[in-house]
Amino acid sequence: MLVDIIDKLVDRLIQLITYKQGLRHKLLEEHVDPVFAAFEAVHEHYLSSFAGYRNIIKTTTEPLNVSHPIIDLIRSDNLFTEHQRGKILQLGSAVNDPEVGELIRNIHDYLVDVRVAGDPVAGYRRGRFTNPQLWRRTLLGELEAIFEERWQIILDRSASGPPLFGPDLENALKDARQQAGIKEDDANKLEKIKAYFAVRALDEVVADMQDAYADVAAEYSRLRKTLTK
């Protein structure tokens, strides 16, 4: 009878839905949750290391130049975590997955600057980074500009003003020192303004990092709700 056939169809549909729900719960528990937990560990490591860099900048008694130990420390930290970003690049087409692709894409964007990944030399040497990826590499570019006293890049961050030199440069630096609370008769005003700019740059990188973390966390939360339906 038709009613029996319909009953069988409905039963099959219920079984299918239950099976799919089971698969989704398994995907969440065995893959999505562990991925996010691993990502959070990476983020906490970044925050901890950047807090360490910040403390070094604020307490150092050594001249802030490109020979300062913090430069080598950041380069070393970046070098010894390069394999982690290499693994992320291998995800490839997984970013197109209809369920987890957006989460993977956001984590990829958190870790990897695609310009550097595609052309490491040109990407790194092109100049000051404004793209909030590869956090240590971004910070390194900022600190090198500050420690090398490339004031045009530091003072005219949007690169929209005329070249600064002579009295104009001195006035711009004076305004910056005033904003930083550095007295003009301070014998260490050069080192103090460098430290001020360095801490500002680091804090901005961390703020961008936190924004990128929030994107991953929001997608994880959305995905978790989807997979528990």
Protein Blocks (a to p, Z undefined) as FASTA:
>chain_A
ZZlmmmmmmmmmmmmmmmmmmmmmmmmmmmmmmmmmmmmmmmmmmmmmmmmmmmmmmmpc
bdcdfkbfklmmmmmmmmmmmmmmmmmmmnmmmmmpmklmmmmmmmmmmmpcfklmmmmm
lmmmnoccfbdghkllmmmmmmmmmmnopaklmmmmnopaccdehjllmmmmmmmmmmno
pafklmklmmmmmmmmmmmmmmmmmmmmmmmmmmmmmmmmmmmmmmmZZ
